Amino acid sequence: MAKDKYTAVWVSHSSISDFLVCPRAYFLKNVYRDPKTGHKIKLVNPPLALGQIVHEVIEGLSVLPVKRRFEKSLIAHLDQLWPKISGKKGGFVNADIEAKYKERAKEMLNRVIKHPGPLVNKAVKIKMDLPYFWLSEADNIILCGKIDWLEYLAKTDSVHIIDFKTGKTEEKPGSLQLPIYYLLASACQGRSVVKASYWYVAHSNDLSQQKLPDLDQVKQKVLKIAKEIKLARQLERFKCPQKTGCRACKSFEAILRGEAELVGADAYGNDIYMLKQPLAGLETDQSVIL
């Protein structure tokens, strides 16, 4: 089959995670379009908005020369960007809650200011708005994703993958996030990847280095899941594993039932909603993957 990125099935860490947890959630987040607008639907809540804006502030440093990265206060940069998520655009139901989340953002950025770690070193920038490569030309599947930070290690002319975490909990063992970023970084730029780490900026001054997996084994594992996703799309079969719905899909089902408020659109033209009432039993305080 000839390569055609417009007909290919695109997968990423976030879409793969959605599918593994709940195929119905995968459908609602990645396939479904509102028949009235033709747009995909997205859900916003304060933790997601917080993660989005902190990531944007930190990642913006990577395009600056090392000597200029901390010329401007990160807090000032936060203040400049905050209107993008202020009020209902960030899922904030009142000013008090918004103020608490902004204070949390400031705490994280002050931690970074005091303990910049790899941010004072050179960074590698992949020359693609959305890094991607053909996971399988034969199966017409593309793997894509944005990596938070690629630290350049000058002594070995290699790179260190870093993913920033803004949530309170740590990534679960067996997560495919860094392995998928390992695939992307290896395929989308020419230097060897020798390290991969999480940085839990909400509570840690230091990075948490992870063991790099076998690249071929990761590729085969990710491809297997991607083929399952492709088959589900072909069969239009996206069932929640729980009869009454699960944590992953219930919030999006609420949007379809009209129990969420349209609060705007994102940079990609997706319709952004916030729930009118929090769903019982659903914990929303989690980090965001960009």
C-alpha positions as CSV (number, residue, x, y, z in Angstrom):
1,M,0.0,0.0,0.0
2,A,1.3,3.4,-1.0
3,K,2.0,5.8,1.9
4,D,-0.8,8.2,2.4
5,K,-0.8,10.2,5.7
6,Y,-4.3,11.4,5.0
7,T,-5.9,8.0,5.1
8,A,-3.5,6.5,7.7
9,V,-4.6,5.7,11.2
10,W,-2.7,8.0,13.5
11,V,-2.0,6.9,17.1
12,S,-0.2,8.6,20.0
13,H,0.5,7.8,23.6
14,S,-2.7,9.5,24.7
15,S,-5.0,7.8,22.1
16,I,-3.4,4.4,22.8
17,S,-4.0,5.0,26.6
18,D,-7.6,5.9,25.9
19,F,-8.1,2.7,23.9
20,L,-6.5,0.4,26.5
21,V,-8.6,1.9,29.3
22,C,-11.9,2.1,27.4
23,P,-12.5,1.8,23.6
24,R,-15.7,3.9,24.0
25,A,-13.6,6.7,25.6
26,Y,-11.2,6.4,22.7
27,F,-14.0,6.8,20.2
28,L,-15.5,9.8,22.0
29,K,-12.1,11.6,22.4
30,N,-10.5,10.7,19.0
31,V,-13.1,9.8,16.4
32,Y,-16.5,11.2,17.3
33,R,-17.6,14.6,15.8
34,D,-20.6,16.6,16.8
35,P,-23.0,16.2,14.0
36,K,-24.1,19.9,14.4
37,T,-20.6,21.4,14.2
38,G,-18.5,18.7,12.6
39,H,-16.0,19.2,15.4
40,K,-14.4,16.9,17.8
41,I,-15.2,17.4,21.5
42,K,-12.8,18.0,24.3
43,L,-13.4,18.2,28.1
44,V,-11.7,20.8,30.3
45,N,-11.3,20.8,34.0
46,P,-9.0,22.7,36.4
47,P,-6.2,20.0,36.6
48,L,-6.0,19.7,32.8
49,A,-6.0,23.5,32.4
50,L,-3.2,23.7,35.0
51,G,-1.1,21.1,33.3
52,Q,-1.6,22.7,29.9
53,I,-0.5,26.2,31.0
54,V,2.5,25.0,33.1
55,H,3.7,22.9,30.2
56,E,3.4,25.8,27.9
57,V,5.5,28.1,30.1
58,I,8.2,25.5,30.6
59,E,8.3,24.2,27.1
60,G,8.5,27.7,25.7
61,L,12.0,27.9,27.2
62,S,13.4,25.3,24.8
63,V,13.2,27.6,21.8
64,L,15.4,30.3,23.5
65,P,19.2,30.3,23.7
66,V,20.4,29.0,27.1
67,K,21.6,32.4,28.3
68,R,18.2,34.0,27.6
69,R,15.9,31.3,29.1
70,F,15.4,32.9,32.5
71,E,15.7,36.6,31.5
72,K,12.0,36.9,31.8
73,S,10.3,35.7,34.9
74,L,8.4,32.4,34.5
75,I,5.7,33.9,36.8
76,A,5.3,36.9,34.4
77,H,5.0,34.5,31.5
78,L,2.4,32.6,33.4
79,D,0.4,35.8,34.1
80,Q,0.6,36.5,30.3
81,L,-0.7,33.1,29.3
82,W,-3.3,32.6,32.1
83,P,-6.2,34.4,30.3
84,K,-6.2,31.5,27.8
85,I,-7.6,29.2,30.6
86,S,-9.2,31.8,32.9
87,G,-12.8,31.2,34.0
88,K,-14.9,28.6,32.3
89,K,-12.2,28.2,29.6
90,G,-10.2,26.3,32.2
91,G,-13.2,24.6,33.8
92,F,-13.1,26.9,36.9
93,V,-16.5,27.3,38.5
94,N,-15.6,30.3,40.6
95,A,-12.7,32.8,41.2
96,D,-11.6,31.2,44.4
97,I,-11.0,27.8,42.8
98,E,-9.2,29.5,39.9
99,A,-6.9,31.4,42.3
100,K,-6.0,28.2,44.1
101,Y,-5.0,26.5,40.9
102,K,-3.0,29.6,39.7
103,E,-1.2,29.5,43.1
104,R,-0.3,25.8,42.4
105,A,1.1,26.8,39.0
106,K,3.2,29.5,40.6
107,E,4.6,27.0,43.1
108,M,5.6,24.6,40.3
109,L,7.3,27.3,38.3
110,N,9.1,28.7,41.4
111,R,10.4,25.2,41.9
112,V,11.7,25.2,38.4
113,I,13.3,28.7,38.9
114,K,15.1,27.5,42.0
115,H,16.0,24.1,40.6
116,P,16.3,24.4,36.8
117,G,18.3,21.3,36.3
118,P,18.4,20.3,32.6
119,L,16.6,23.5,31.6
120,V,20.0,25.4,31.7
121,N,21.5,23.0,29.2
122,K,21.1,23.0,25.4
123,A,17.9,21.4,24.0
124,V,17.2,19.6,20.8
125,K,14.2,20.7,18.8
126,I,12.6,18.4,16.3
127,K,11.8,20.3,13.1
128,M,8.2,19.2,13.0
129,D,5.1,20.8,14.5
130,L,3.9,17.3,15.4
131,P,6.6,14.7,15.3
132,Y,5.5,11.5,13.6
133,F,6.8,8.5,11.7
134,W,5.4,5.5,9.9
135,L,5.0,2.8,12.5
136,S,4.0,0.5,9.7
137,E,3.7,1.4,6.1
138,A,2.1,-1.9,5.3
139,D,-0.6,-1.3,7.8
140,N,-0.9,2.4,7.0
141,I,-0.3,3.4,10.7
142,I,1.5,6.5,11.9
143,L,2.8,7.1,15.4
144,C,2.9,10.7,16.5
145,G,3.3,12.8,19.7
146,K,5.0,15.9,21.2
147,I,7.9,15.3,23.6
148,D,8.1,17.9,26.4
149,W,11.9,18.3,26.3
150,L,14.9,16.8,24.7
151,E,18.1,17.7,26.6
152,Y,21.2,17.8,24.5
153,L,24.1,15.8,26.0
154,A,27.2,17.4,24.4
155,K,29.8,14.9,25.7
156,T,28.1,12.1,23.8
157,D,26.2,14.1,21.2
158,S,23.1,12.3,22.4
159,V,19.7,13.3,23.9
160,H,17.8,12.8,27.1
161,I,14.0,12.6,26.9
162,I,12.2,14.6,29.7
163,D,8.5,14.6,30.4
164,F,7.1,17.1,32.9
165,K,4.3,15.9,35.3
166,T,2.0,18.4,37.0
167,G,-0.2,15.9,38.8
168,K,0.1,14.7,42.4
169,T,0.5,11.0,41.4
170,E,3.4,9.3,39.7
171,E,3.2,7.5,36.4
172,K,2.3,3.8,36.8
173,P,4.8,1.1,36.2
174,G,4.5,-0.3,32.6
175,S,3.4,3.0,31.2
176,L,4.0,3.3,27.5
177,Q,4.6,7.1,27.5
178,L,8.4,7.2,27.7
179,P,8.8,4.1,25.5
180,I,6.6,5.8,22.8
181,Y,8.6,9.0,23.1
182,Y,11.7,6.9,22.8
183,L,10.4,5.6,19.5
184,L,9.5,9.0,18.3
185,A,12.8,10.6,19.3
186,S,14.8,7.8,17.7
187,A,12.8,8.1,14.4
188,C,12.4,11.9,14.2
189,Q,16.0,13.1,14.9
190,G,19.4,11.8,14.2
191,R,21.0,11.6,17.7
192,S,21.0,8.5,20.0
193,V,18.6,8.5,22.9
194,V,20.5,7.5,26.0
195,K,18.2,8.6,28.9
196,A,14.6,9.2,29.7
197,S,13.1,10.8,32.8
198,Y,10.0,12.2,34.4
199,W,10.1,15.4,36.3
200,Y,7.3,15.7,38.9
201,V,7.4,19.4,39.2
202,A,4.5,19.5,41.7
203,H,6.6,17.9,44.4
204,S,10.2,17.1,43.3
205,N,13.3,19.2,42.6
206,D,15.0,16.3,40.7
207,L,14.2,14.1,37.8
208,S,13.1,10.5,38.1
209,Q,15.2,8.6,35.5
210,Q,13.6,5.5,33.9
211,K,15.2,2.5,32.3
212,L,15.2,2.6,28.6
213,P,13.4,-0.5,27.1
214,D,14.4,-2.5,24.1
215,L,13.4,-0.4,21.1
216,D,12.3,-3.3,18.8
217,Q,10.1,-4.8,21.6
218,V,8.5,-1.5,22.2
219,K,7.8,-1.0,18.5
220,Q,6.1,-4.4,18.2
221,K,4.0,-3.9,21.4
222,V,2.8,-0.5,20.2
223,L,2.2,-1.8,16.7
224,K,0.1,-4.6,18.1
225,I,-2.2,-2.2,19.9
226,A,-2.3,0.2,16.9
227,K,-3.6,-2.7,14.8
228,E,-6.3,-3.4,17.3
229,I,-7.3,0.3,17.1
230,K,-7.4,0.1,13.4
231,L,-9.6,-2.9,13.4
232,A,-11.9,-1.3,15.9
233,R,-12.2,1.7,13.6
234,Q,-12.9,-0.5,10.6
235,L,-15.6,-2.5,12.5
236,E,-16.9,0.7,14.3
237,R,-16.8,-1.4,17.5
238,F,-16.0,0.7,20.6
239,K,-17.5,-0.8,23.7
240,C,-16.9,0.3,27.3
241,P,-15.7,-2.7,29.3
242,Q,-18.2,-1.8,32.0
243,K,-22.0,-2.1,31.4
244,T,-22.8,1.1,33.2
245,G,-19.9,3.1,31.8
246,C,-16.5,3.7,33.3
247,R,-14.5,6.7,34.7
248,A,-12.9,7.3,31.3
249,C,-16.1,7.6,29.2
250,K,-18.7,8.9,31.6
251,S,-17.7,12.5,31.4
252,F,-17.8,12.4,27.6
253,E,-21.2,10.7,27.6
254,A,-22.4,13.6,29.7
255,I,-21.5,16.0,26.9
256,L,-23.6,14.0,24.5
257,R,-26.5,14.1,26.9
258,G,-26.3,17.9,27.1
259,E,-25.0,17.9,30.6
260,A,-21.9,20.1,29.7
261,E,-21.5,23.7,28.7
262,L,-19.7,24.7,25.5
263,V,-17.0,27.2,26.6
264,G,-15.0,27.7,23.5
265,A,-12.7,26.1,21.0
266,D,-9.0,25.1,21.1
267,A,-6.3,25.9,18.6
268,Y,-7.3,22.9,16.5
269,G,-11.0,23.9,16.2
270,N,-12.2,21.3,18.7
271,D,-15.3,22.2,20.8
272,I,-14.3,22.6,24.5
273,Y,-16.8,21.7,27.2
274,M,-16.9,21.8,31.0
275,L,-19.3,19.7,33.0
276,K,-22.2,21.6,34.5
277,Q,-22.1,19.3,37.5
278,P,-19.2,17.1,38.6
279,L,-19.9,13.4,38.1
280,A,-20.0,11.4,41.3
281,G,-17.0,9.2,41.9
282,L,-14.9,10.7,39.2
283,E,-11.5,12.0,40.2
284,T,-10.3,14.7,37.9
285,D,-7.1,15.8,39.5
286,Q,-4.6,14.3,37.1
287,S,-1.7,15.4,35.0
288,V,-2.1,16.3,31.3
289,I,-0.2,14.6,28.4
290,L,0.7,17.0,25.6
